[in-house]
């Protein structure tokens, strides 16, 4: 649009120049860093940097804001913009200059703006990145072997389940774990504060496979969900076959092949819908993929699509507790309700990890345990 020009009296031009000079002075000494706080007037947002204090002088125009109305201060609207008379700005990109407003009658001097709140970093101080989440996995496992839950930073309201049963900390596997084995896989969904792992260990009775999930809020664990399986508690159990970490689940997916969270879940859903319908032909599976259940490979490549054999599974309940877009890992916790099937009636608890890349399932790794039919997950 063509900007309309207005003539101004000598007094009006002088007032406008004074306002702009004040705005420039308010910016003097501010950092170029988008996270640096700016000093100045009231109302600066500590995260976005938007807002401004009341400028001195009537009819002044705020830098990064709209034109001033006659005799009134123009409020800054650009993120990080400094209003004439001292606008408070927090972190954020500098706002673009606002359009010049028509001059108004001289107003009385406005009160000086109060100091704006200092800007803060974009990530809160209590945020937990991937390394932080992995350290919490370390602390959980160390506490498990030491039979000491205090080694893990937990919230007062922490909730803990093992195979669907609500327990107190230091109960269940916590009370009998002895030594960690060589097998361990770690997974994380950093934005959601979710971390998880598959681990091989020994307890008083012998080998154990453990799947665990931790929910983290402000660097403290608020939820602990575990699946624990021993010899005789599942159709397949070969913990010695899981001797080392699989680097596939640690590899980052190339940026061009990454999918958003929702699409990754859709890919995995084709697998569970195939179990429900007995038709897995729609599953996008890689030719080199394998499905591993408690250390036993039960299918490879296109054979993963052959799901008619699971017709004895009456109900499939799944919760997608962790989806890592960066590494392509999708981890649902699943219940298979089996009223009549191989091994009798039961509910099969699974933590089933899917590697997804370029819209295809690249691998499946599951830890599972049989429980009495109808056993709830404890997280409904």
ROLUM-180429 format. One line per field, with one value per residue (C-alpha): residue number from 1; residue in three letters; x, y, z. Coordinates in Angstrom, 2 decimals, always signed. Example, Ala and Ser with C-alpha at 12.3 -4.5 7.8 and 13.67 -1.06 7.14 Angstrom:
2
nr <- (1:2) $
rest <- (ALA:SER) $
X <- (+12.30:+13.67) $
Y <- (-4.50:-1.06) $
Z <- (+7.80:+7.14) $
% end
This chain:
380
nr <- (1:2:3:4:5:6:7:8:9:10:11:12:13:14:15:16:17:18:19:20:21:22:23:24:25:26:27:28:29:30:31:32:33:34:35:36:37:38:39:40:41:42:43:44:45:46:47:48:49:50:51:52:53:54:55:56:57:58:59:60:61:62:63:64:65:66:67:68:69:70:71:72:73:74:75:76:77:78:79:80:81:82:83:84:85:86:87:88:89:90:91:92:93:94:95:96:97:98:99:100:101:102:103:104:105:106:107:108:109:110:111:112:113:114:115:116:117:118:119:120:121:122:123:124:125:126:127:128:129:130:131:132:133:134:135:136:137:138:139:140:141:142:143:144:145:146:147:148:149:150:151:152:153:154:155:156:157:158:159:160:161:162:163:164:165:166:167:168:169:170:171:172:173:174:175:176:177:178:179:180:181:182:183:184:185:186:187:188:189:190:191:192:193:194:195:196:197:198:199:200:201:202:203:204:205:206:207:208:209:210:211:212:213:214:215:216:217:218:219:220:221:222:223:224:225:226:227:228:229:230:231:232:233:234:235:236:237:238:239:240:241:242:243:244:245:246:247:248:249:250:251:252:253:254:255:256:257:258:259:260:261:262:263:264:265:266:267:268:269:270:271:272:273:274:275:276:277:278:279:280:281:282:283:284:285:286:287:288:289:290:291:292:293:294:295:296:297:298:299:300:301:302:303:304:305:306:307:308:309:310:311:312:313:314:315:316:317:318:319:320:321:322:323:324:325:326:327:328:329:330:331:332:333:334:335:336:337:338:339:340:341:342:343:344:345:346:347:348:349:350:351:352:353:354:355:356:357:358:359:360:361:362:363:364:365:366:367:368:369:370:371:372:373:374:375:376:377:378:379:380) $
rest <- (UNK:UNK:UNK:UNK:UNK:UNK:UNK:UNK:UNK:UNK:UNK:UNK:UNK:UNK:UNK:UNK:UNK:UNK:UNK:UNK:UNK:UNK:UNK:UNK:UNK:UNK:UNK:UNK:UNK:UNK:UNK:UNK:UNK:UNK:UNK:UNK:UNK:UNK:UNK:UNK:UNK:UNK:UNK:UNK:UNK:UNK:UNK:UNK:UNK:UNK:UNK:UNK:UNK:UNK:UNK:UNK:UNK:UNK:UNK:UNK:UNK:UNK:UNK:UNK:UNK:UNK:UNK:UNK:UNK:UNK:UNK:UNK:UNK:UNK:UNK:UNK:UNK:UNK:UNK:UNK:UNK:UNK:UNK:UNK:UNK:UNK:UNK:UNK:UNK:UNK:UNK:UNK:UNK:UNK:UNK:UNK:UNK:UNK:UNK:UNK:UNK:UNK:UNK:UNK:UNK:UNK:UNK:UNK:UNK:UNK:UNK:UNK:UNK:UNK:UNK:UNK:UNK:UNK:UNK:UNK:UNK:UNK:UNK:UNK:UNK:UNK:UNK:UNK:UNK:UNK:UNK:UNK:UNK:UNK:UNK:UNK:UNK:UNK:UNK:UNK:UNK:UNK:UNK:UNK:UNK:UNK:UNK:UNK:UNK:UNK:UNK:UNK:UNK:UNK:UNK:UNK:UNK:UNK:UNK:UNK:UNK:UNK:UNK:UNK:UNK:UNK:UNK:UNK:UNK:UNK:UNK:UNK:UNK:UNK:UNK:UNK:UNK:UNK:UNK:UNK:UNK:UNK:UNK:UNK:UNK:UNK:UNK:UNK:UNK:UNK:UNK:UNK:UNK:UNK:UNK:UNK:UNK:UNK:UNK:UNK:UNK:UNK:UNK:UNK:UNK:UNK:UNK:UNK:UNK:UNK:UNK:UNK:UNK:UNK:UNK:UNK:UNK:UNK:UNK:UNK:UNK:UNK:UNK:UNK:UNK:UNK:UNK:UNK:UNK:UNK:UNK:UNK:UNK:UNK:UNK:UNK:UNK:UNK:UNK:UNK:UNK:UNK:UNK:UNK:UNK:UNK:UNK:UNK:UNK:UNK:UNK:UNK:UNK:UNK:UNK:UNK:UNK:UNK:UNK:UNK:UNK:UNK:UNK:UNK:UNK:UNK:UNK:UNK:UNK:UNK:UNK:UNK:UNK:UNK:UNK:UNK:UNK:UNK:UNK:UNK:UNK:UNK:UNK:UNK:UNK:UNK:UNK:UNK:UNK:UNK:UNK:UNK:UNK:UNK:UNK:UNK:UNK:UNK:UNK:UNK:UNK:UNK:UNK:UNK:UNK:UNK:UNK:UNK:UNK:UNK:UNK:UNK:UNK:UNK:UNK:UNK:UNK:UNK:UNK:UNK:UNK:UNK:UNK:UNK:UNK:UNK:UNK:UNK:UNK:UNK:UNK:UNK:UNK:UNK:UNK:UNK:UNK:UNK:UNK:UNK:UNK:UNK:UNK:UNK:UNK:UNK:UNK:UNK:UNK:UNK:UNK:UNK:UNK:UNK:UNK:UNK:UNK:UNK:UNK:UNK:UNK:UNK:UNK:UNK:UNK:UNK:UNK:UNK:UNK:UNK:UNK:UNK:UNK:UNK:UNK:UNK:UNK:UNK:UNK:UNK) $
X <- (+0.00:+1.15:+2.01:+0.17:+2.36:+1.31:+2.84:+3.83:+4.35:+7.75:+6.52:+5.21:+8.46:+10.38:+8.19:+8.58:+12.37:+12.53:+10.48:+12.67:+15.83:+14.49:+13.77:+17.33:+18.74:+16.63:+18.23:+21.81:+23.98:+21.51:+22.92:+22.51:+21.84:+18.15:+18.31:+19.80:+17.44:+16.92:+16.50:+13.72:+10.03:+7.36:+5.50:+8.35:+7.54:+10.36:+10.00:+8.87:+10.16:+6.90:+5.33:+6.38:+6.22:+4.50:+6.76:+7.41:+6.07:+2.88:+2.46:+5.73:+6.05:+7.30:+10.04:+8.60:+5.08:+2.04:+1.71:+0.91:-2.46:-2.54:-1.24:-0.75:+2.13:+2.34:+2.44:+5.25:+3.95:+7.07:+8.83:+11.79:+10.88:+11.77:+9.11:+10.12:+10.48:+11.92:+10.12:+10.92:+11.91:+12.91:+14.43:+13.29:+14.02:+13.93:+10.59:+10.39:+9.77:+6.14:+4.47:+4.70:+1.53:+0.02:+1.02:-1.35:-1.61:+1.14:+0.25:+1.46:+4.64:+3.98:+5.31:+8.53:+8.00:+9.03:+11.80:+10.77:+11.35:+14.62:+14.40:+15.12:+16.56:+14.14:+14.64:+13.58:+16.34:+14.51:+14.33:+15.93:+17.69:+18.60:+21.78:+19.85:+17.18:+19.83:+21.42:+18.07:+18.01:+21.48:+20.29:+17.22:+19.30:+21.92:+19.18:+17.67:+20.90:+21.57:+17.96:+17.86:+15.24:+16.71:+19.44:+16.75:+15.34:+11.60:+8.65:+6.69:+3.74:+5.74:+3.71:+5.28:+3.90:+5.42:+3.50:+0.39:+0.55:+0.92:+3.86:+5.89:+9.42:+11.98:+9.39:+9.22:+12.39:+13.90:+14.18:+15.82:+17.89:+21.56:+23.68:+23.23:+24.06:+25.58:+22.28:+20.81:+18.90:+17.92:+15.18:+13.87:+11.25:+12.87:+9.98:+7.61:+10.04:+9.77:+12.69:+12.76:+15.03:+15.30:+17.78:+19.10:+19.99:+20.00:+18.06:+17.91:+16.06:+18.20:+18.04:+15.52:+14.48:+13.24:+11.42:+10.97:+9.52:+10.17:+8.14:+10.24:+8.98:+11.44:+14.21:+12.25:+10.61:+6.84:+5.99:+7.77:+6.20:+7.96:+7.52:+9.56:+9.85:+11.65:+11.96:+8.56:+6.60:+6.36:+6.28:+9.72:+12.57:+16.15:+17.90:+21.36:+20.60:+20.43:+24.09:+24.77:+23.23:+21.77:+23.15:+20.15:+18.02:+20.67:+21.10:+19.57:+17.19:+18.38:+16.46:+14.91:+13.54:+12.12:+8.42:+6.37:+5.17:+1.63:+2.81:+5.21:+2.31:+0.23:+2.96:+3.05:-0.75:-0.82:+0.84:-1.68:-4.64:-3.27:-3.38:-6.96:-8.11:-5.80:-4.49:-1.03:-0.70:-0.84:+2.18:+5.10:+7.94:+11.55:+12.79:+15.59:+13.40:+13.17:+10.75:+12.50:+10.45:+12.34:+15.51:+13.91:+13.52:+10.00:+9.70:+11.75:+10.91:+7.54:+6.77:+6.07:+2.95:+1.62:-0.59:-3.40:-1.62:-2.57:-6.31:-6.49:-5.78:-9.21:-8.32:-5.28:-4.90:-1.96:-0.59:+2.09:+4.22:+7.33:+7.93:+11.41:+11.32:+15.09:+15.98:+12.80:+11.85:+8.22:+7.47:+3.91:+3.05:+0.50:-1.97:-3.07:-6.24:-6.19:-9.23:-8.28:-4.96:-1.60:-0.60:-4.16:-6.11:-4.01:-3.22:+0.12:+1.96:+4.34:+6.75:+7.19:+9.78:+9.54:+12.30:+10.69:+12.54:+11.34:+7.80:+8.76:+9.17:+12.86:+12.87:+10.75:+12.04:+9.62:+9.83:+6.69:+5.25:+2.07:-0.34:-3.79:-6.54:-8.00:-4.99:-4.98:-1.86:-2.22:-2.24:-5.77) $
Y <- (+0.00:+3.52:+5.30:+8.58:+11.50:+14.27:+17.65:+18.53:+21.77:+22.63:+21.67:+18.30:+17.46:+18.33:+16.04:+13.19:+13.56:+13.61:+10.41:+8.60:+9.76:+8.38:+5.04:+4.85:+5.63:+2.91:+0.37:+1.53:-1.23:-4.08:-7.45:-8.92:-12.31:-13.33:-14.48:-11.32:-9.26:-5.59:-2.95:-0.41:+0.14:-2.07:-5.02:-6.83:-10.54:-12.75:-15.26:-13.45:-9.97:-8.34:-5.42:-1.92:+0.50:+3.90:+6.36:+9.89:+12.70:+12.86:+11.61:+9.59:+6.66:+3.31:+1.46:-1.81:-0.67:+0.99:+4.70:+6.81:+8.37:+12.11:+12.85:+9.14:+6.71:+4.10:+0.62:-1.63:-4.75:-6.19:-8.88:-7.29:-3.77:-0.90:+1.75:+5.41:+6.32:+2.90:-0.24:-3.54:-6.33:-9.91:-12.42:-12.30:-10.89:-7.14:-5.86:-3.97:-0.28:+0.74:+3.07:+6.73:+8.06:+11.44:+14.00:+14.77:+17.62:+17.78:+15.67:+16.01:+14.15:+10.49:+8.72:+6.82:+3.11:+0.70:-1.73:-4.72:-8.26:-9.78:-12.21:-15.89:-18.64:-20.41:-23.74:-23.57:-24.27:-27.42:-28.88:-32.30:-33.02:-36.46:-36.72:-35.76:-38.39:-41.06:-40.12:-40.74:-44.19:-44.75:-43.65:-45.90:-48.96:-48.14:-47.86:-51.12:-53.08:-51.31:-51.95:-48.23:-46.07:-42.92:-43.00:-41.84:-38.30:-38.84:-36.55:-36.97:-38.21:-40.78:-43.78:-47.20:-50.34:-53.73:-55.94:-53.87:-53.99:-50.78:-51.15:-49.02:-48.02:-50.68:-53.43:-55.96:-56.33:-53.51:-55.88:-58.82:-57.48:-58.52:-57.62:-55.89:-57.77:-56.49:-55.85:-52.37:-50.10:-46.53:-44.48:-40.95:-38.49:-35.30:-32.81:-35.11:-35.81:-39.55:-41.95:-45.74:-48.74:-52.48:-54.24:-57.72:-58.51:-61.23:-61.48:-64.08:-66.50:-66.10:-64.13:-61.30:-59.08:-55.64:-52.94:-49.67:-46.22:-43.06:-39.86:-36.83:-33.43:-30.75:-33.35:-35.59:-38.89:-38.87:-42.24:-45.61:-48.32:-51.69:-55.04:-57.85:-61.33:-64.47:-68.03:-69.71:-66.43:-66.06:-68.28:-67.07:-66.26:-66.16:-63.39:-64.70:-63.89:-60.22:-59.75:-56.25:-52.93:-52.72:-49.55:-49.40:-47.86:-45.22:-44.08:-40.77:-40.88:-38.64:-35.38:-36.09:-39.44:-38.23:-38.21:-36.16:-37.93:-38.46:-40.06:-42.39:-43.59:-44.15:-46.41:-48.54:-48.60:-50.59:-53.42:-53.51:-53.05:-56.00:-58.10:-56.99:-57.82:-60.74:-58.92:-57.35:-56.61:-52.84:-52.86:-50.94:-53.21:-53.21:-56.37:-56.69:-56.08:-58.61:-59.06:-60.09:-61.26:-61.70:-62.52:-64.84:-63.75:-64.82:-63.27:-61.49:-59.21:-59.78:-62.61:-59.85:-59.11:-62.62:-61.84:-64.33:-66.61:-64.15:-64.62:-65.90:-62.33:-60.91:-57.34:-55.13:-52.20:-49.85:-46.62:-44.76:-43.66:-42.56:-41.38:-40.14:-38.33:-37.79:-41.48:-42.96:-44.99:-45.67:-47.41:-48.45:-50.38:-53.00:-55.49:-58.51:-60.03:-63.79:-65.69:-68.88:-69.42:-71.09:-71.26:-70.83:-67.71:-64.73:-61.07:-60.57:-57.42:-56.00:-53.11:-53.23:-51.00:-50.11:-48.50:-46.35:-44.68:-43.29:-44.43:-48.08:-50.39:-51.28:-53.51:-54.63:-55.51:-56.61:-57.57:-59.37:-61.31:-63.32:-62.18:-63.48:-62.63:-59.20:-57.80:-54.03:-52.05:-49.88:-46.75:-46.75) $
Z <- (+0.00:-0.69:+2.54:+3.08:+4.00:+6.37:+6.91:+10.42:+12.27:+13.68:+17.12:+15.90:+14.10:+17.22:+19.35:+16.89:+16.81:+20.58:+20.78:+18.26:+20.02:+23.28:+21.59:+20.27:+23.68:+25.24:+22.86:+23.52:+25.02:+24.36:+23.21:+19.74:+21.37:+21.13:+24.73:+26.23:+28.44:+27.67:+30.32:+30.11:+30.67:+32.20:+30.80:+28.97:+28.62:+30.03:+27.18:+24.02:+24.79:+23.66:+25.47:+26.50:+29.40:+29.17:+27.31:+28.46:+26.37:+24.37:+20.85:+20.80:+18.39:+19.77:+17.94:+16.60:+17.52:+15.96:+15.41:+18.44:+18.89:+19.59:+23.03:+23.89:+23.84:+21.04:+22.58:+21.33:+19.57:+17.94:+19.90:+21.64:+20.46:+22.83:+23.33:+23.60:+27.21:+28.13:+26.97:+28.77:+26.44:+27.09:+24.75:+21.16:+17.74:+17.30:+16.07:+12.80:+12.89:+13.12:+10.66:+11.51:+13.07:+12.48:+15.04:+17.83:+20.17:+22.76:+25.78:+29.28:+30.13:+30.75:+33.79:+33.24:+32.62:+35.33:+34.59:+32.46:+33.68:+32.55:+29.63:+30.19:+28.02:+25.69:+27.56:+31.23:+33.74:+34.86:+31.33:+30.81:+27.50:+26.12:+28.19:+31.33:+30.63:+30.08:+33.41:+35.09:+33.46:+34.95:+38.38:+38.20:+37.33:+39.96:+42.59:+41.36:+41.91:+45.23:+46.39:+47.12:+45.38:+46.94:+44.28:+41.81:+42.03:+42.35:+42.97:+46.19:+44.13:+42.11:+40.94:+40.28:+38.64:+37.86:+35.43:+36.07:+39.87:+41.84:+44.24:+46.61:+45.69:+46.69:+46.18:+43.34:+41.26:+43.30:+46.26:+44.46:+41.53:+41.72:+38.69:+35.35:+32.17:+28.93:+27.14:+27.42:+25.02:+25.93:+24.28:+24.86:+23.72:+24.97:+24.45:+26.37:+29.21:+28.59:+28.84:+28.67:+28.41:+27.81:+30.08:+30.80:+34.41:+37.05:+40.27:+43.04:+40.72:+37.59:+34.29:+33.93:+31.04:+32.07:+30.12:+31.98:+31.34:+33.37:+33.13:+34.09:+35.22:+36.36:+36.53:+38.89:+38.04:+38.47:+36.85:+36.74:+34.60:+34.30:+32.61:+34.22:+32.71:+33.87:+32.62:+32.21:+32.20:+28.40:+25.33:+24.26:+26.64:+25.37:+27.31:+26.42:+22.76:+23.71:+24.53:+23.27:+22.37:+18.86:+17.23:+14.88:+17.65:+18.41:+14.81:+13.85:+10.91:+8.04:+8.07:+4.67:+5.91:+9.25:+9.94:+12.43:+15.55:+14.26:+11.02:+12.90:+15.04:+11.89:+10.47:+13.63:+13.80:+10.56:+12.49:+15.33:+12.98:+11.01:+14.19:+14.84:+11.30:+10.58:+7.50:+7.61:+3.91:+4.53:+6.87:+5.29:+6.40:+5.23:+3.53:+6.12:+9.18:+11.99:+14.89:+18.11:+21.11:+24.41:+22.48:+19.89:+16.25:+15.25:+11.77:+9.11:+6.21:+4.57:+7.03:+9.59:+7.54:+8.16:+11.13:+10.56:+13.05:+15.82:+15.37:+18.97:+20.21:+20.95:+21.96:+21.39:+23.79:+23.15:+24.55:+22.61:+25.53:+23.62:+20.03:+19.11:+15.75:+15.71:+16.00:+14.57:+17.66:+18.58:+21.89:+22.72:+25.87:+24.78:+26.25:+24.18:+25.65:+24.87:+26.22:+24.37:+22.73:+22.83:+26.46:+27.71:+28.61:+29.58:+29.09:+27.40:+28.52:+25.92:+25.59:+21.81:+20.18:+16.47:+14.41:+11.72:+8.86:+5.53:+6.29:+6.87:+9.87:+9.97:+13.09:+16.05:+19.51:+22.23:+25.90:+27.04:+29.96:+30.53:+33.23:+34.28:+31.80:+32.47:+34.33:+33.75:+32.86:+35.96:+33.75:+32.39) $
% end
